[in-house]
């Protein structure tokens, strides 16, 4: 893969992965994610750049990038960092008012992967 993952771009990748769980990202979901990230003082320019890169990738490459992002976080983040990342992703999954089965499955997997 040609995209080098940092702490921020790993989180961005997982935000995209969670947000797109139902196969599309609605305007309401985009607004809700932006609100959550703004409240956290998250760097939206890095997020937008990562999304632009992901948008040009094949599904297989995105899945590979998600795996690499999970590995990066497991390797580089403290237990508190993993917990905070998980909570962010859980908040994003819930921002449209309900958790889909796919979101629940992804969150359960992340919870296990992060050792929470």
Backbone atoms as SQL, in Angstrom:
CREATE TABLE atoms (id INTEGER PRIMARY KEY, chain TEXT, resi INTEGER, resn TEXT, atom TEXT, x REAL, y REAL, z REAL);
INSERT INTO atoms VALUES
  (1, 'A', 1, 'UNK', 'N', 0.852, -1.186, 0.000),
  (2, 'A', 1, 'UNK', 'CA', 0.000, 0.000, 0.000),
  (3, 'A', 1, 'UNK', 'C', 0.889, 1.239, 0.000),
  (4, 'A', 2, 'UNK', 'N', 0.432, 2.256, -0.697),
  (5, 'A', 2, 'UNK', 'CA', 1.262, 3.445, -0.867),
  (6, 'A', 2, 'UNK', 'C', 0.918, 4.556, 0.126),
  (7, 'A', 3, 'UNK', 'N', -0.115, 4.381, 0.899),
  (8, 'A', 3, 'UNK', 'CA', -0.535, 5.420, 1.832),
  (9, 'A', 3, 'UNK', 'C', 0.036, 5.101, 3.196),
  (10, 'A', 4, 'UNK', 'N', 0.868, 5.988, 3.720),
  (11, 'A', 4, 'UNK', 'CA', 1.485, 5.698, 5.007),
  (12, 'A', 4, 'UNK', 'C', 0.558, 6.129, 6.133),
  (13, 'A', 5, 'UNK', 'N', 0.305, 5.204, 7.042),
  (14, 'A', 5, 'UNK', 'CA', -0.632, 5.460, 8.127),
  (15, 'A', 5, 'UNK', 'C', 0.082, 6.066, 9.332),
  (16, 'A', 6, 'UNK', 'N', -0.521, 7.116, 9.851),
  (17, 'A', 6, 'UNK', 'CA', -0.085, 7.742, 11.089),
  (18, 'A', 6, 'UNK', 'C', -1.176, 7.479, 12.115),
  (19, 'A', 7, 'UNK', 'N', -0.996, 7.976, 13.327),
  (20, 'A', 7, 'UNK', 'CA', -2.055, 7.844, 14.327),
  (21, 'A', 7, 'UNK', 'C', -3.355, 8.453, 13.791),
  (22, 'A', 8, 'UNK', 'N', -3.249, 9.662, 13.235),
  (23, 'A', 8, 'UNK', 'CA', -4.444, 10.375, 12.760),
  (24, 'A', 8, 'UNK', 'C', -5.088, 9.676, 11.568),
  (25, 'A', 9, 'UNK', 'N', -4.272, 9.286, 10.582),
  (26, 'A', 9, 'UNK', 'CA', -4.873, 8.679, 9.393),
  (27, 'A', 9, 'UNK', 'C', -5.419, 7.282, 9.697),
  (28, 'A', 10, 'UNK', 'N', -4.874, 6.611, 10.701),
  (29, 'A', 10, 'UNK', 'CA', -5.437, 5.324, 11.120),
  (30, 'A', 10, 'UNK', 'C', -6.836, 5.537, 11.696),
  (31, 'A', 11, 'UNK', 'N', -6.972, 6.549, 12.542),
  (32, 'A', 11, 'UNK', 'CA', -8.294, 6.867, 13.097),
  (33, 'A', 11, 'UNK', 'C', -9.235, 7.298, 11.979),
  (34, 'A', 12, 'UNK', 'N', -8.761, 8.139, 11.063),
  (35, 'A', 12, 'UNK', 'CA', -9.592, 8.585, 9.932),
  (36, 'A', 12, 'UNK', 'C', -10.117, 7.393, 9.145),
  (37, 'A', 13, 'UNK', 'N', -9.246, 6.431, 8.887),
  (38, 'A', 13, 'UNK', 'CA', -9.624, 5.242, 8.124),
  (39, 'A', 13, 'UNK', 'C', -10.727, 4.472, 8.839),
  (40, 'A', 14, 'UNK', 'N', -10.605, 4.333, 10.152),
  (41, 'A', 14, 'UNK', 'CA', -11.625, 3.601, 10.907),
  (42, 'A', 14, 'UNK', 'C', -12.921, 4.399, 11.016),
  (43, 'A', 15, 'UNK', 'N', -12.833, 5.720, 11.055),
  (44, 'A', 15, 'UNK', 'CA', -14.049, 6.547, 11.028),
  (45, 'A', 15, 'UNK', 'C', -14.802, 6.279, 9.725),
  (46, 'A', 16, 'UNK', 'N', -14.084, 6.310, 8.608),
  (47, 'A', 16, 'UNK', 'CA', -14.699, 6.032, 7.307),
  (48, 'A', 16, 'UNK', 'C', -15.330, 4.637, 7.304),
  (49, 'A', 17, 'UNK', 'N', -14.608, 3.664, 7.824),
  (50, 'A', 17, 'UNK', 'CA', -15.055, 2.273, 7.847),
  (51, 'A', 17, 'UNK', 'C', -16.351, 2.116, 8.641),
  (52, 'A', 18, 'UNK', 'N', -16.397, 2.739, 9.805),
  (53, 'A', 18, 'UNK', 'CA', -17.607, 2.686, 10.638),
  (54, 'A', 18, 'UNK', 'C', -18.741, 3.482, 9.986),
  (55, 'A', 19, 'UNK', 'N', -18.423, 4.665, 9.523),
  (56, 'A', 19, 'UNK', 'CA', -19.439, 5.558, 8.953),
  (57, 'A', 19, 'UNK', 'C', -20.091, 4.943, 7.718),
  (58, 'A', 20, 'UNK', 'N', -19.335, 4.209, 6.939),
  (59, 'A', 20, 'UNK', 'CA', -19.862, 3.624, 5.708),
  (60, 'A', 20, 'UNK', 'C', -20.400, 2.217, 5.875),
  (61, 'A', 21, 'UNK', 'N', -20.663, 1.804, 7.101),
  (62, 'A', 21, 'UNK', 'CA', -21.083, 0.428, 7.384),
  (63, 'A', 21, 'UNK', 'C', -22.343, 0.001, 6.652),
  (64, 'A', 22, 'UNK', 'N', -23.248, 0.943, 6.415),
  (65, 'A', 22, 'UNK', 'CA', -24.501, 0.572, 5.753),
  (66, 'A', 22, 'UNK', 'C', -24.405, 0.691, 4.235),
  (67, 'A', 23, 'UNK', 'N', -23.199, 0.865, 3.728),
  (68, 'A', 23, 'UNK', 'CA', -23.003, 0.901, 2.279),
  (69, 'A', 23, 'UNK', 'C', -22.972, 2.291, 1.682),
  (70, 'A', 24, 'UNK', 'N', -23.414, 3.269, 2.443),
  (71, 'A', 24, 'UNK', 'CA', -23.349, 4.655, 1.967),
  (72, 'A', 24, 'UNK', 'C', -23.218, 5.570, 3.172),
  (73, 'A', 25, 'UNK', 'N', -22.778, 6.778, 2.907),
  (74, 'A', 25, 'UNK', 'CA', -22.638, 7.769, 3.975),
  (75, 'A', 25, 'UNK', 'C', -23.605, 8.901, 3.652),
  (76, 'A', 26, 'UNK', 'N', -24.640, 9.002, 4.463),
  (77, 'A', 26, 'UNK', 'CA', -25.659, 10.020, 4.216),
  (78, 'A', 26, 'UNK', 'C', -25.161, 11.401, 4.637),
  (79, 'A', 27, 'UNK', 'N', -25.842, 12.413, 4.135),
  (80, 'A', 27, 'UNK', 'CA', -25.521, 13.791, 4.520),
  (81, 'A', 27, 'UNK', 'C', -25.678, 13.961, 6.032),
  (82, 'A', 28, 'UNK', 'N', -26.714, 13.370, 6.600),
  (83, 'A', 28, 'UNK', 'CA', -26.941, 13.465, 8.044),
  (84, 'A', 28, 'UNK', 'C', -25.784, 12.839, 8.816),
  (85, 'A', 29, 'UNK', 'N', -25.295, 11.685, 8.321),
  (86, 'A', 29, 'UNK', 'CA', -24.152, 11.049, 8.972),
  (87, 'A', 29, 'UNK', 'C', -22.910, 11.927, 8.855),
  (88, 'A', 30, 'UNK', 'N', -22.697, 12.514, 7.674),
  (89, 'A', 30, 'UNK', 'CA', -21.541, 13.393, 7.489),
  (90, 'A', 30, 'UNK', 'C', -21.590, 14.558, 8.462),
  (91, 'A', 31, 'UNK', 'N', -22.772, 15.178, 8.590),
  (92, 'A', 31, 'UNK', 'CA', -22.916, 16.316, 9.508),
  (93, 'A', 31, 'UNK', 'C', -22.690, 15.891, 10.950),
  (94, 'A', 32, 'UNK', 'N', -23.224, 14.731, 11.318),
  (95, 'A', 32, 'UNK', 'CA', -23.083, 14.247, 12.687),
  (96, 'A', 32, 'UNK', 'C', -21.615, 13.935, 12.996),
  (97, 'A', 33, 'UNK', 'N', -20.936, 13.302, 12.061),
  (98, 'A', 33, 'UNK', 'CA', -19.513, 13.000, 12.263),
  (99, 'A', 33, 'UNK', 'C', -18.719, 14.292, 12.388),
  (100, 'A', 34, 'UNK', 'N', -18.996, 15.255, 11.521),
  (101, 'A', 34, 'UNK', 'CA', -18.298, 16.541, 11.590),
  (102, 'A', 34, 'UNK', 'C', -18.521, 17.194, 12.957),
  (103, 'A', 35, 'UNK', 'N', -19.752, 17.134, 13.458),
  (104, 'A', 35, 'UNK', 'CA', -20.068, 17.716, 14.768),
  (105, 'A', 35, 'UNK', 'C', -19.275, 17.013, 15.877),
  (106, 'A', 36, 'UNK', 'N', -19.242, 15.673, 15.850),
  (107, 'A', 36, 'UNK', 'CA', -18.495, 14.919, 16.865),
  (108, 'A', 36, 'UNK', 'C', -17.012, 15.277, 16.798),
  (109, 'A', 37, 'UNK', 'N', -16.474, 15.312, 15.578),
  (110, 'A', 37, 'UNK', 'CA', -15.044, 15.598, 15.425),
  (111, 'A', 37, 'UNK', 'C', -14.722, 17.045, 15.788),
  (112, 'A', 38, 'UNK', 'N', -15.585, 17.980, 15.427),
  (113, 'A', 38, 'UNK', 'CA', -15.377, 19.385, 15.812),
  (114, 'A', 38, 'UNK', 'C', -15.348, 19.523, 17.331),
  (115, 'A', 39, 'UNK', 'N', -16.273, 18.840, 18.001),
  (116, 'A', 39, 'UNK', 'CA', -16.340, 18.901, 19.464),
  (117, 'A', 39, 'UNK', 'C', -15.074, 18.364, 20.102),
  (118, 'A', 40, 'UNK', 'N', -14.404, 17.464, 19.404),
  (119, 'A', 40, 'UNK', 'CA', -13.166, 16.880, 19.923),
  (120, 'A', 40, 'UNK', 'C', -11.933, 17.663, 19.475),
  (121, 'A', 41, 'UNK', 'N', -12.147, 18.758, 18.740),
  (122, 'A', 41, 'UNK', 'CA', -11.040, 19.556, 18.191),
  (123, 'A', 41, 'UNK', 'C', -10.174, 18.702, 17.252),
  (124, 'A', 42, 'UNK', 'N', -10.843, 17.822, 16.502),
  (125, 'A', 42, 'UNK', 'CA', -10.150, 16.916, 15.590),
  (126, 'A', 42, 'UNK', 'C', -9.753, 17.664, 14.326),
  (127, 'A', 43, 'UNK', 'N', -8.614, 17.313, 13.762),
  (128, 'A', 43, 'UNK', 'CA', -8.100, 17.990, 12.565),
  (129, 'A', 43, 'UNK', 'C', -8.870, 17.534, 11.328),
  (130, 'A', 44, 'UNK', 'N', -9.816, 18.350, 10.902),
  (131, 'A', 44, 'UNK', 'CA', -10.669, 17.991, 9.771),
  (132, 'A', 44, 'UNK', 'C', -9.907, 17.991, 8.449),
  (133, 'A', 45, 'UNK', 'N', -8.816, 18.739, 8.334),
  (134, 'A', 45, 'UNK', 'CA', -8.085, 18.759, 7.063),
  (135, 'A', 45, 'UNK', 'C', -7.411, 17.406, 6.823),
  (136, 'A', 46, 'UNK', 'N', -6.860, 16.807, 7.863),
  (137, 'A', 46, 'UNK', 'CA', -6.268, 15.473, 7.735),
  (138, 'A', 46, 'UNK', 'C', -7.364, 14.463, 7.395),
  (139, 'A', 47, 'UNK', 'N', -8.486, 14.579, 8.076),
  (140, 'A', 47, 'UNK', 'CA', -9.622, 13.676, 7.832),
  (141, 'A', 47, 'UNK', 'C', -10.083, 13.777, 6.376),
  (142, 'A', 48, 'UNK', 'N', -10.262, 14.994, 5.877),
  (143, 'A', 48, 'UNK', 'CA', -10.712, 15.182, 4.488),
  (144, 'A', 48, 'UNK', 'C', -9.695, 14.620, 3.500),
  (145, 'A', 49, 'UNK', 'N', -8.426, 14.815, 3.770),
  (146, 'A', 49, 'UNK', 'CA', -7.371, 14.295, 2.906),
  (147, 'A', 49, 'UNK', 'C', -7.385, 12.765, 2.878),
  (148, 'A', 50, 'UNK', 'N', -7.546, 12.158, 4.039),
  (149, 'A', 50, 'UNK', 'CA', -7.612, 10.694, 4.113),
  (150, 'A', 50, 'UNK', 'C', -8.824, 10.178, 3.358),
  (151, 'A', 51, 'UNK', 'N', -9.976, 10.843, 3.534),
  (152, 'A', 51, 'UNK', 'CA', -11.182, 10.409, 2.820),
  (153, 'A', 51, 'UNK', 'C', -11.014, 10.519, 1.313),
  (154, 'A', 52, 'UNK', 'N', -10.352, 11.563, 0.857),
  (155, 'A', 52, 'UNK', 'CA', -10.115, 11.728, -0.579),
  (156, 'A', 52, 'UNK', 'C', -9.251, 10.580, -1.097),
  (157, 'A', 53, 'UNK', 'N', -8.251, 10.208, -0.323),
  (158, 'A', 53, 'UNK', 'CA', -7.386, 9.099, -0.722),
  (159, 'A', 53, 'UNK', 'C', -8.187, 7.786, -0.760),
  (160, 'A', 54, 'UNK', 'N', -8.975, 7.534, 0.279),
  (161, 'A', 54, 'UNK', 'CA', -9.764, 6.302, 0.353),
  (162, 'A', 54, 'UNK', 'C', -10.758, 6.235, -0.808),
  (163, 'A', 55, 'UNK', 'N', -11.336, 7.377, -1.162),
  (164, 'A', 55, 'UNK', 'CA', -12.322, 7.418, -2.239),
  (165, 'A', 55, 'UNK', 'C', -11.785, 6.943, -3.571),
  (166, 'A', 56, 'UNK', 'N', -10.480, 7.010, -3.748),
  (167, 'A', 56, 'UNK', 'CA', -9.863, 6.598, -5.011),
  (168, 'A', 56, 'UNK', 'C', -9.400, 5.141, -4.977),
  (169, 'A', 57, 'UNK', 'N', -9.644, 4.447, -3.878),
  (170, 'A', 57, 'UNK', 'CA', -9.150, 3.081, -3.712),
  (171, 'A', 57, 'UNK', 'C', -10.217, 2.045, -4.038),
  (172, 'A', 58, 'UNK', 'N', -9.763, 0.854, -4.398),
  (173, 'A', 58, 'UNK', 'CA', -10.684, -0.261, -4.595),
  (174, 'A', 58, 'UNK', 'C', -11.159, -0.756, -3.226),
  (175, 'A', 59, 'UNK', 'N', -12.257, -1.489, -3.229),
  (176, 'A', 59, 'UNK', 'CA', -12.787, -2.042, -1.978),
  (177, 'A', 59, 'UNK', 'C', -11.753, -2.929, -1.294),
  (178, 'A', 60, 'UNK', 'N', -11.064, -3.743, -2.074),
  (179, 'A', 60, 'UNK', 'CA', -10.046, -4.633, -1.493),
  (180, 'A', 60, 'UNK', 'C', -8.931, -3.830, -0.831),
  (181, 'A', 61, 'UNK', 'N', -8.511, -2.753, -1.478),
  (182, 'A', 61, 'UNK', 'CA', -7.452, -1.918, -0.898),
  (183, 'A', 61, 'UNK', 'C', -7.931, -1.202, 0.353),
  (184, 'A', 62, 'UNK', 'N', -9.197, -0.781, 0.373),
  (185, 'A', 62, 'UNK', 'CA', -9.749, -0.137, 1.576),
  (186, 'A', 62, 'UNK', 'C', -9.757, -1.146, 2.721),
  (187, 'A', 63, 'UNK', 'N', -10.186, -2.377, 2.445),
  (188, 'A', 63, 'UNK', 'CA', -10.207, -3.402, 3.496),
  (189, 'A', 63, 'UNK', 'C', -8.806, -3.665, 4.031),
  (190, 'A', 64, 'UNK', 'N', -7.816, -3.679, 3.143),
  (191, 'A', 64, 'UNK', 'CA', -6.424, -3.856, 3.562),
  (192, 'A', 64, 'UNK', 'C', -5.978, -2.675, 4.434),
  (193, 'A', 65, 'UNK', 'N', -6.358, -1.477, 4.037),
  (194, 'A', 65, 'UNK', 'CA', -5.990, -0.279, 4.791),
  (195, 'A', 65, 'UNK', 'C', -6.637, -0.287, 6.175),
  (196, 'A', 66, 'UNK', 'N', -7.882, -0.752, 6.255),
  (197, 'A', 66, 'UNK', 'CA', -8.560, -0.860, 7.549),
  (198, 'A', 66, 'UNK', 'C', -7.786, -1.813, 8.458),
  (199, 'A', 67, 'UNK', 'N', -7.379, -2.951, 7.920),
  (200, 'A', 67, 'UNK', 'CA', -6.590, -3.906, 8.700),
  (201, 'A', 67, 'UNK', 'C', -5.290, -3.300, 9.186),
  (202, 'A', 68, 'UNK', 'N', -4.630, -2.551, 8.310),
  (203, 'A', 68, 'UNK', 'CA', -3.374, -1.898, 8.691),
  (204, 'A', 68, 'UNK', 'C', -3.613, -0.804, 9.731),
  (205, 'A', 69, 'UNK', 'N', -4.735, -0.103, 9.617),
  (206, 'A', 69, 'UNK', 'CA', -5.063, 0.942, 10.597),
  (207, 'A', 69, 'UNK', 'C', -5.291, 0.317, 11.980),
  (208, 'A', 70, 'UNK', 'N', -6.011, -0.805, 12.011),
  (209, 'A', 70, 'UNK', 'CA', -6.249, -1.501, 13.279),
  (210, 'A', 70, 'UNK', 'C', -4.913, -1.946, 13.874),
  (211, 'A', 71, 'UNK', 'N', -4.059, -2.525, 13.045),
  (212, 'A', 71, 'UNK', 'CA', -2.733, -2.968, 13.517),
  (213, 'A', 71, 'UNK', 'C', -1.910, -1.792, 14.044),
  (214, 'A', 72, 'UNK', 'N', -1.954, -0.669, 13.328),
  (215, 'A', 72, 'UNK', 'CA', -1.205, 0.519, 13.761),
  (216, 'A', 72, 'UNK', 'C', -1.674, 0.972, 15.144),
  (217, 'A', 73, 'UNK', 'N', -2.979, 1.036, 15.332),
  (218, 'A', 73, 'UNK', 'CA', -3.526, 1.484, 16.615),
  (219, 'A', 73, 'UNK', 'C', -3.165, 0.498, 17.723),
  (220, 'A', 74, 'UNK', 'N', -3.284, -0.801, 17.457),
  (221, 'A', 74, 'UNK', 'CA', -2.928, -1.809, 18.461),
  (222, 'A', 74, 'UNK', 'C', -1.467, -1.679, 18.874),
  (223, 'A', 75, 'UNK', 'N', -0.615, -1.374, 17.925),
  (224, 'A', 75, 'UNK', 'CA', 0.826, -1.309, 18.139),
  (225, 'A', 75, 'UNK', 'C', 1.254, 0.016, 18.775),
  (226, 'A', 76, 'UNK', 'N', 0.593, 1.108, 18.402),
  (227, 'A', 76, 'UNK', 'CA', 1.097, 2.444, 18.734),
  (228, 'A', 76, 'UNK', 'C', 0.360, 3.156, 19.863),
  (229, 'A', 77, 'UNK', 'N', -0.849, 2.735, 20.176),
  (230, 'A', 77, 'UNK', 'CA', -1.654, 3.470, 21.150),
  (231, 'A', 77, 'UNK', 'C', -1.571, 2.815, 22.522),
  (232, 'A', 78, 'UNK', 'N', -1.636, 3.652, 23.554),
  (233, 'A', 78, 'UNK', 'CA', -1.737, 3.155, 24.924),
  (234, 'A', 78, 'UNK', 'C', -3.133, 2.545, 25.102),
  (235, 'A', 79, 'UNK', 'N', -3.332, 1.863, 26.221),
  (236, 'A', 79, 'UNK', 'CA', -4.659, 1.314, 26.502),
  (237, 'A', 79, 'UNK', 'C', -5.701, 2.422, 26.518),
  (238, 'A', 80, 'UNK', 'N', -5.359, 3.569, 27.124),
  (239, 'A', 80, 'UNK', 'CA', -6.295, 4.696, 27.149),
  (240, 'A', 80, 'UNK', 'C', -6.562, 5.213, 25.744),
  (241, 'A', 81, 'UNK', 'N', -5.530, 5.266, 24.913),
  (242, 'A', 81, 'UNK', 'CA', -5.694, 5.716, 23.530),
  (243, 'A', 81, 'UNK', 'C', -6.604, 4.799, 22.743),
  (244, 'A', 82, 'UNK', 'N', -6.453, 3.507, 22.944),
  (245, 'A', 82, 'UNK', 'CA', -7.331, 2.535, 22.271),
  (246, 'A', 82, 'UNK', 'C', -8.770, 2.715, 22.744),
  (247, 'A', 83, 'UNK', 'N', -8.927, 2.910, 24.055),
  (248, 'A', 83, 'UNK', 'CA', -10.269, 3.078, 24.622),
  (249, 'A', 83, 'UNK', 'C', -10.924, 4.352, 24.073),
  (250, 'A', 84, 'UNK', 'N', -10.158, 5.432, 24.005),
  (251, 'A', 84, 'UNK', 'CA', -10.703, 6.696, 23.486),
  (252, 'A', 84, 'UNK', 'C', -11.049, 6.561, 22.002),
  (253, 'A', 85, 'UNK', 'N', -10.214, 5.869, 21.238),
  (254, 'A', 85, 'UNK', 'CA', -10.485, 5.655, 19.821),
  (255, 'A', 85, 'UNK', 'C', -11.755, 4.832, 19.653),
  (256, 'A', 86, 'UNK', 'N', -11.888, 3.784, 20.456),
  (257, 'A', 86, 'UNK', 'CA', -13.094, 2.951, 20.394),
  (258, 'A', 86, 'UNK', 'C', -14.337, 3.784, 20.724),
  (259, 'A', 87, 'UNK', 'N', -14.250, 4.608, 21.756),
  (260, 'A', 87, 'UNK', 'CA', -15.400, 5.434, 22.152),
  (261, 'A', 87, 'UNK', 'C', -15.775, 6.419, 21.053),
  (262, 'A', 88, 'UNK', 'N', -14.785, 6.992, 20.386),
  (263, 'A', 88, 'UNK', 'CA', -15.051, 7.884, 19.257),
  (264, 'A', 88, 'UNK', 'C', -15.802, 7.130, 18.170),
  (265, 'A', 89, 'UNK', 'N', -15.316, 5.957, 17.815),
  (266, 'A', 89, 'UNK', 'CA', -15.955, 5.176, 16.750),
  (267, 'A', 89, 'UNK', 'C', -17.361, 4.734, 17.145),
  (268, 'A', 90, 'UNK', 'N', -17.544, 4.403, 18.408),
  (269, 'A', 90, 'UNK', 'CA', -18.869, 4.029, 18.902),
  (270, 'A', 90, 'UNK', 'C', -19.818, 5.226, 18.814),
  (271, 'A', 91, 'UNK', 'N', -19.334, 6.411, 19.190),
  (272, 'A', 91, 'UNK', 'CA', -20.157, 7.623, 19.092),
  (273, 'A', 91, 'UNK', 'C', -20.554, 7.899, 17.642),
  (274, 'A', 92, 'UNK', 'N', -19.610, 7.720, 16.731),
  (275, 'A', 92, 'UNK', 'CA', -19.894, 7.958, 15.318),
  (276, 'A', 92, 'UNK', 'C', -20.922, 6.948, 14.812),
  (277, 'A', 93, 'UNK', 'N', -20.774, 5.689, 15.219),
  (278, 'A', 93, 'UNK', 'CA', -21.732, 4.665, 14.788),
  (279, 'A', 93, 'UNK', 'C', -23.138, 4.991, 15.286),
  (280, 'A', 94, 'UNK', 'N', -23.233, 5.606, 16.456),
  (281, 'A', 94, 'UNK', 'CA', -24.535, 5.914, 17.046),
  (282, 'A', 94, 'UNK', 'C', -25.087, 7.272, 16.625),
  (283, 'A', 95, 'UNK', 'N', -24.333, 8.033, 15.846),
  (284, 'A', 95, 'UNK', 'CA', -24.723, 9.422, 15.579),
  (285, 'A', 95, 'UNK', 'C', -26.002, 9.538, 14.760),
  (286, 'A', 96, 'UNK', 'N', -26.391, 8.486, 14.047),
  (287, 'A', 96, 'UNK', 'CA', -27.642, 8.562, 13.294),
  (288, 'A', 96, 'UNK', 'C', -28.805, 7.954, 14.074),
  (289, 'A', 97, 'UNK', 'N', -28.568, 7.685, 15.363),
  (290, 'A', 97, 'UNK', 'CA', -29.652, 7.280, 16.243),
  (291, 'A', 97, 'UNK', 'C', -29.808, 5.785, 16.426),
  (292, 'A', 98, 'UNK', 'N', -29.167, 4.982, 15.611),
  (293, 'A', 98, 'UNK', 'CA', -29.309, 3.540, 15.755),
  (294, 'A', 98, 'UNK', 'C', -28.035, 2.850, 15.268),
  (295, 'A', 99, 'UNK', 'N', -27.793, 1.676, 15.819),
  (296, 'A', 99, 'UNK', 'CA', -26.655, 0.875, 15.364),
  (297, 'A', 99, 'UNK', 'C', -27.167, -0.210, 14.423),
  (298, 'A', 100, 'UNK', 'N', -26.595, -0.271, 13.235),
  (299, 'A', 100, 'UNK', 'CA', -26.948, -1.349, 12.312),
  (300, 'A', 100, 'UNK', 'C', -26.240, -2.624, 12.769),
  (301, 'A', 101, 'UNK', 'N', -26.660, -3.751, 12.246),
  (302, 'A', 101, 'UNK', 'CA', -26.008, -5.020, 12.569),
  (303, 'A', 101, 'UNK', 'C', -24.530, -4.974, 12.168),
  (304, 'A', 102, 'UNK', 'N', -24.247, -4.370, 11.025),
  (305, 'A', 102, 'UNK', 'CA', -22.864, -4.273, 10.556),
  (306, 'A', 102, 'UNK', 'C', -22.033, -3.420, 11.502),
  (307, 'A', 103, 'UNK', 'N', -22.592, -2.297, 11.948),
  (308, 'A', 103, 'UNK', 'CA', -21.869, -1.445, 12.905),
  (309, 'A', 103, 'UNK', 'C', -21.606, -2.198, 14.200),
  (310, 'A', 104, 'UNK', 'N', -22.616, -2.921, 14.691),
  (311, 'A', 104, 'UNK', 'CA', -22.440, -3.703, 15.926),
  (312, 'A', 104, 'UNK', 'C', -21.325, -4.721, 15.754),
  (313, 'A', 105, 'UNK', 'N', -21.320, -5.402, 14.598),
  (314, 'A', 105, 'UNK', 'CA', -20.300, -6.415, 14.325),
  (315, 'A', 105, 'UNK', 'C', -18.902, -5.791, 14.283),
  (316, 'A', 106, 'UNK', 'N', -18.782, -4.647, 13.616),
  (317, 'A', 106, 'UNK', 'CA', -17.489, -3.971, 13.522),
  (318, 'A', 106, 'UNK', 'C', -17.022, -3.493, 14.894),
  (319, 'A', 107, 'UNK', 'N', -17.932, -2.934, 15.677),
  (320, 'A', 107, 'UNK', 'CA', -17.561, -2.456, 17.010),
  (321, 'A', 107, 'UNK', 'C', -17.142, -3.602, 17.917),
  (322, 'A', 108, 'UNK', 'N', -17.859, -4.724, 17.851),
  (323, 'A', 108, 'UNK', 'CA', -17.509, -5.896, 18.646),
  (324, 'A', 108, 'UNK', 'C', -16.108, -6.381, 18.272),
  (325, 'A', 109, 'UNK', 'N', -15.838, -6.413, 16.969),
  (326, 'A', 109, 'UNK', 'CA', -14.521, -6.823, 16.478),
  (327, 'A', 109, 'UNK', 'C', -13.429, -5.877, 16.982),
  (328, 'A', 110, 'UNK', 'N', -13.671, -4.565, 16.878),
  (329, 'A', 110, 'UNK', 'CA', -12.681, -3.581, 17.348),
  (330, 'A', 110, 'UNK', 'C', -12.465, -3.707, 18.856),
  (331, 'A', 111, 'UNK', 'N', -13.530, -3.889, 19.596),
  (332, 'A', 111, 'UNK', 'CA', -13.438, -4.024, 21.047),
  (333, 'A', 111, 'UNK', 'C', -12.490, -5.176, 21.391),
  (334, 'A', 112, 'UNK', 'N', -12.652, -6.274, 20.676),
  (335, 'A', 112, 'UNK', 'CA', -11.792, -7.440, 20.874),
  (336, 'A', 112, 'UNK', 'C', -10.360, -7.183, 20.406),
  (337, 'A', 113, 'UNK', 'N', -10.216, -6.621, 19.195),
  (338, 'A', 113, 'UNK', 'CA', -8.886, -6.331, 18.628),
  (339, 'A', 113, 'UNK', 'C', -8.080, -5.413, 19.545),
  (340, 'A', 114, 'UNK', 'N', -8.746, -4.418, 20.113),
  (341, 'A', 114, 'UNK', 'CA', -8.068, -3.446, 20.976),
  (342, 'A', 114, 'UNK', 'C', -7.844, -3.978, 22.394),
  (343, 'A', 115, 'UNK', 'N', -8.384, -5.155, 22.678),
  (344, 'A', 115, 'UNK', 'CA', -8.187, -5.762, 24.005),
  (345, 'A', 115, 'UNK', 'C', -8.932, -5.030, 25.101),
  (346, 'A', 116, 'UNK', 'N', -10.119, -4.514, 24.800),
  (347, 'A', 116, 'UNK', 'CA', -10.886, -3.735, 25.777),
  (348, 'A', 116, 'UNK', 'C', -11.852, -4.620, 26.557);
